[in-house]
Amino acid sequence: MSTLQSFLIVSALLFGIGLTGVLTRRNAILVLLGIEFMLNAANLNFIAFWRFGPNPEALTGVMFALFAIAVAAAEAAVGLALVIAIYRHARTANLDAVEELKG
Amino acid sequence: MNTALLIFATITLAGAAAAMTLRNLIHCALAGAVAFLGLAGLFLGLGAEFVAFGQVLVYVGAVAILIVIAVLLTRPARVAGESPRVEPWLPGVGIGVLVTGALVAMVKASLVARSPEAVSSPAAPVKAIGERLMTTYVLPLEVLGLLLTAALIGAVLLALRDPGEARRP
């Protein structure tokens, strides 16, 4: 098994942990944390492919990872502000308790 | 993968698993910070120093603290004896395991398995990254600055107290 492959498997496992957390946790903050794990797994893929792929001097993977980190920071700030706004309105951060828009 | 990278990978996966399974929300947030730190170690081992330090600054420094503060602000949500999971939790776990299995199987079966080991160890010096950011990627950089400003203003507006809302006792 090549080194790139082992990094890809670590990334797949991290993605799976994040996805399982997003699908099973009740608290909205931990759902956001799971989304951050999935974004980080993608970043690990970018860096691994940059390191072991052709043309590493183009720095494409590094640039993509840097921009992804910045966008994820913006997403976390807005997401947590939304959680706090929902908490103030519904007095809970549990996702199954916030069901006013449920059809 | 050498021993150091193996240790960092274990720290990352264990931290992420703990963050997604522990009951206490503060413990979850801190385990998440440990996972982000392990990931920064992996980036460092792969030769992407700038990304690793950015990861420490943004994730361990900012996002983890933000999550802890959000947990503190929504504290009474945790009632003793309440389940931390959604009630039929088995389908979620099943989907997660299925997706992970599919991803791992695809990685194992892909052409990547037969690719030769990289002989060169590429570096990403900060000077080269800065030059790229100021030339090739200058437009995305400016758009990103705009996005971060908009996100900052939006987050403040969202979390701002409504003027009509009664003050909490």
Interface residues (C-beta under 8 A of the other chain):
Chain A: M1 S2 T3 L4 Q5 S6 F7 L8 I9 V10 A12 L13 L14 F15 G16 I17 G18 L19 T20 G21 L23 T24 R25 R26 N27 I29 L30 L32 L33 G34 E36 F37 N40 N43 L44 I47 A48 W50 R51 F52 P56 E57 L59 G61 V62 M63 A65 L66 F67 I69 A70 V71 A72 A73 A74 E75 A76 A77 V78 L80 A81 L82 V83 I84 A85 Y87 R88 R91 T92 A93 N94 L95 D96
Chain B: M1 A9 T12 L13 A16 A17 A19 M20 L25 C28 A29 G32 A35 F36 L39 L42 F43 L46 G47 A48 F50 V51 G54 Q55 V58 Y59 A62 V63 L66 I67 A70 V71 L73 T74 P76 A77 S83 P84 R85 V86 E87 W89 P91 G92 V93 I95 G96 V97 V99 T100 L103 V104 V107 K108 S110 V112 A113 S115 E117 A118 S120 P122 A124 A128 I129 R132 L133 Y137 P140 L144 L147 L148 A150 A151 L152 G154 A155 V156 L158 A159 R161 E165
